[in-house]
């Protein structure tokens, strides 16, 4: 009887540990977003100076996610995995900036081997040493057929999508992805239609990653026409597309 009780205690202890891993604590990261992400008109900016001076909550979150084992990550459902990866990517981008701040652009950051900040290995995630490109291209784009991630992953630049003031959560992920897409398309600094020129001016994100929209939406044109505001002006499809120059300047408050 005693042995049975011990086995039951071990079972419940292991189960509780597994459940706790499924419930990632995003509270410290939410504090960072609430305090240092500033909304101005249609755009969000980050107070990198204050964040650099007060990195405790960000570091706490990054330590937390660095302890997630790959075997536990594999037990997550699709929304749990994707929310985890988006939050990790964005938080690690903030870390990259404040570790090198002050700078004028994320592209000013380089390493000994590569001057590309997205190929700079500087963190452990899922028990491996990684760079940002690996999270975006080798994990997210490779394993998820979800082109809306291009409106959720941020590059600390004025041309990139807005960094939300809320963490991405599994239970609301699909609504959040749709919201980020619609807000990005509605932002006239990044996408707009000129009736005078009969041109649709689009972010270069659609030039770089347009093929990602083919499987789910047929083309990025279809996605845009279904989600851009005032789409009646472009519904006949007789317009030219021009891609805007990407603004790589730091989204610093």
Phi and psi in degrees as a GROMACS rama.xvg file:
@    title "Ramachandran Plot"
@    xaxis  label "Phi"
@    yaxis  label "Psi"
@TYPE xy
-60.9392  -42.0963  UNK-2
-63.9423  -38.1147  UNK-3
-63.8237  -41.7987  UNK-4
-64.1025  -40.5728  UNK-5
-62.6431  -42.8927  UNK-6
-64.4588  -39.2706  UNK-7
-65.6733  -39.7729  UNK-8
-63.3375  -42.3417  UNK-9
-62.9933  -41.4426  UNK-10
-60.9824  -47.5595  UNK-11
-68.756  -32.0045  UNK-12
-66.1339  -45.1081  UNK-13
-64.089  -42.2318  UNK-14
-62.2592  -42.1699  UNK-15
-63.7813  -38.7255  UNK-16
-63.7033  -44.7718  UNK-17
-61.5004  -43.2163  UNK-18
-64.7648  -37.3882  UNK-19
-65.9349  -32.3696  UNK-20
-69.7148  -33.1164  UNK-21
-67.4897  -33.1463  UNK-22
-94.0575  81.3248  UNK-23
-68.1493  135.055  UNK-24
-83.0334  105.793  UNK-25
-97.1886  6.44335  UNK-26
-62.7366  -40.2491  UNK-27
-68.0964  -37.9573  UNK-28
-68.088  -37.1696  UNK-29
-61.7767  -36.9431  UNK-30
-62.4549  -39.5738  UNK-31
-62.4108  -48.9967  UNK-32
-62.9669  -43.1633  UNK-33
-64.1066  -35.5341  UNK-34
-89.6248  -34.8205  UNK-35
-113.385  -8.73835  UNK-36
-92.8226  123.257  UNK-37
-114.662  128.226  UNK-38
-94.5743  127.591  UNK-39
-132.434  112.589  UNK-40
56.3521  -120.052  UNK-41
-90.3973  -3.70879  UNK-42
-119.041  156.95  UNK-43
-115.502  147.778  UNK-44
-130.012  166.351  UNK-45
-122.671  135.578  UNK-46
-86.4369  79.9623  UNK-47
-65.8932  -34.1542  UNK-48
-61.9968  -49.3347  UNK-49
-65.909  -36.739  UNK-50
-66.0743  -39.6542  UNK-51
-62.7692  -36.1928  UNK-52
-76.4202  -19.2147  UNK-53
-136.161  67.6503  UNK-54
-88.7238  8.3625  UNK-55
-57.5585  -50.3309  UNK-56
-67.115  -38.2877  UNK-57
-64.7115  -45.6217  UNK-58
-64.0006  -34.9996  UNK-59
-63.0747  -44.5261  UNK-60
-65.1761  -43.1246  UNK-61
-65.2719  -36.3894  UNK-62
-65.1628  -40.4261  UNK-63
-60.0644  -49.7423  UNK-64
-73.9885  -24.1156  UNK-65
-69.2987  -16.7462  UNK-66
-90.9565  -3.19914  UNK-67
-71.9914  124.739  UNK-68
-82.468  150.803  UNK-69
-61.1566  -38.4236  UNK-70
-63.3367  -31.6724  UNK-71
-76.8364  -39.5878  UNK-72
-57.2099  -37.9287  UNK-73
-68.3203  -16.4273  UNK-74
-85.8747  -10.2017  UNK-75
-69.5542  150.283  UNK-76
-78.597  176.767  UNK-77
-59.6417  -45.1844  UNK-78
-66.6753  -36.434  UNK-79
-65.7446  -41.9638  UNK-80
-63.4887  -48.4119  UNK-81
-68.5119  -41.051  UNK-82
-60.8096  -43.6933  UNK-83
-58.3197  -46.4375  UNK-84
-69.583  -39.7924  UNK-85
-64.905  -47.1623  UNK-86
-62.1762  -41.1162  UNK-87
-62.7676  -46.8107  UNK-88
-58.8166  -49.1107  UNK-89
-67.1787  -40.1435  UNK-90
-67.1242  -38.9815  UNK-91
-69.3694  -29.2349  UNK-92
-67.2821  -42.2835  UNK-93
-59.0452  -42.0823  UNK-94
-62.2246  -42.9363  UNK-95
-60.6029  -41.7701  UNK-96
-67.3631  -50.6626  UNK-97
-68.6812  -25.2519  UNK-98
-71.0106  -18.3243  UNK-99
-119.114  2.2508  UNK-100
-71.2897  142.195  UNK-101
-87.5191  140.384  UNK-102
-141.396  163.896  UNK-103
-95.7581  -22.3497  UNK-104
-155.854  149.701  UNK-105
-60.838  -25.991  UNK-106
-73.6588  -7.02079  UNK-107
-77.3781  -12.3438  UNK-108
-86.4618  129.296  UNK-109
-142.394  174.084  UNK-110
-127.476  -178.891  UNK-111
-67.3883  -41.5086  UNK-112
-84.5417  -41.9372  UNK-113
-136.498  141.139  UNK-114
-87.5836  3.30182  UNK-115
-88.1394  114.203  UNK-116
-62.9366  -25.9325  UNK-117
-78.7139  -9.17702  UNK-118
-109.065  11.9122  UNK-119
-84.0711  114.147  UNK-120
-76.8316  116.639  UNK-121
-147.132  11.1577  UNK-122
-153.187  158.46  UNK-123
-104.431  130.458  UNK-124
-144.673  130.665  UNK-125
53.9418  41.6988  UNK-126
68.9185  20.7533  UNK-127
-136.27  151.385  UNK-128
-81.2242  126.72  UNK-129
-131.694  166.561  UNK-130
-124.162  170.499  UNK-131
-63.8791  -37.475  UNK-132
-58.2047  -38.6094  UNK-133
-64.579  -40.0861  UNK-134
-64.231  -47.3143  UNK-135
-69.504  -51.8029  UNK-136
-92.1701  -41.1896  UNK-137
-86.4969  -21.3441  UNK-138
-110.278  -59.8077  UNK-139
-70.2894  -57.4599  UNK-140
-66.4176  -29.4702  UNK-141
-74.7981  -35.7176  UNK-142
-108.093  -9.37438  UNK-143
-126.867  127.084  UNK-144
-87.6031  69.4403  UNK-145
-138.503  88.8902  UNK-146
-66.8878  -18.1418  UNK-147
-68.5554  -7.99278  UNK-148
-63.1909  -22.1538  UNK-149
-69.2398  -11.3363  UNK-150
-104.692  0.829837  UNK-151
-111.876  -35.2844  UNK-152
-78.3191  132.808  UNK-153
-114.949  152.352  UNK-154
-119.6  19.6342  UNK-155
60.296  30.4562  UNK-156
-127.88  155.855  UNK-157
-66.5166  -25.2741  UNK-158
-81.7516  -14.2399  UNK-159
-85.8297  168.568  UNK-160
-59.0658  158.759  UNK-161
-67.9907  141.07  UNK-162
-78.923  119.355  UNK-163
-65.7643  151.905  UNK-164
-82.9648  -2.33622  UNK-165
-118.704  143.743  UNK-166
-68.2345  153.95  UNK-167
-80.481  128.253  UNK-168
-119.561  143.465  UNK-169
-53.6071  -41.9474  UNK-170
-71.864  -18.8607  UNK-171
-121.092  10.4065  UNK-172
-57.0733  -47.5643  UNK-173
-62.6225  -40.8263  UNK-174
-66.2698  -38.9306  UNK-175
-67.3553  -40.5138  UNK-176
-63.3577  -41.6249  UNK-177
-66.2076  -39.2293  UNK-178
-63.0639  -44.893  UNK-179
-63.6151  -37.8715  UNK-180
-64.6142  -48.0676  UNK-181
-65.8551  -39.5624  UNK-182
-68.7267  -35.7213  UNK-183
-65.5876  -44.5252  UNK-184
-68.8645  -27.4246  UNK-185
-82.6076  -12.8574  UNK-186
-78.9372  108.969  UNK-187
-71.6624  -8.79396  UNK-188
-77.322  -15.233  UNK-189
-122.287  -25.6849  UNK-190
-151.851  132.146  UNK-191
-163.797  157.722  UNK-192
-106.19  131.274  UNK-193
-103.578  108.622  UNK-194
-65.0921  -35.7483  UNK-195
-60.1543  -45.7267  UNK-196
-91.5326  -9.46563  UNK-197
52.5187  47.4058  UNK-198
-127.864  142.242  UNK-199
-103.194  111.735  UNK-200
-92.0427  119.663  UNK-201
-120.957  154.055  UNK-202
-60.1584  147.035  UNK-203
-64.4059  -12.4438  UNK-204
-55.8539  -37.7502  UNK-205
-72.1681  -26.7098  UNK-206
-73.2355  -41.1408  UNK-207
-74.9406  -38.0837  UNK-208
-123.951  21.6611  UNK-209
-56.7444  -33.5204  UNK-210
-66.575  -21.8642  UNK-211
-65.7725  -18.7192  UNK-212
-89.2996  -8.23847  UNK-213
-64.0148  -46.3425  UNK-214
-65.8442  -44.6023  UNK-215
-84.0405  -31.337  UNK-216
-127.077  -0.116348  UNK-217
87.8563  -41.9069  UNK-218
-169.044  164.622  UNK-219
-72.1741  -23.7277  UNK-220
-60.19  -45.017  UNK-221
-60.94  -43.5968  UNK-222
-61.8487  -44.5958  UNK-223
-63.9765  -46.5833  UNK-224
-65.6059  -24.8593  UNK-225
-86.7757  -12.0925  UNK-226
-127.083  -15.3138  UNK-227
-78.2082  142.753  UNK-228
-64.1392  153.237  UNK-229
55.0496  40.9257  UNK-230
-69.3889  -9.02487  UNK-231
-63.7452  -23.416  UNK-232
-72.8503  -20.77  UNK-233
-121.3  8.89024  UNK-234
-67.1405  -22.7517  UNK-235
-76.9538  -14.3976  UNK-236
80.6136  -0.0144936  UNK-237
-87.6064  70.1175  UNK-238
-145.755  159.853  UNK-239
-98.6358  153.662  UNK-240
-112.147  133.662  UNK-241
-130.93  133.887  UNK-242
-92.1763  132.234  UNK-243
-77.0305  150.949  UNK-244
-68.201  133.064  UNK-245
-76.3685  133.222  UNK-246
-92.1078  104.75  UNK-247
-90.9035  4.75118  UNK-248
-66.0942  146.508  UNK-249
-63.2026  135.937  UNK-250
-81.2665  57.3876  UNK-251
-91.3939  135.601  UNK-252
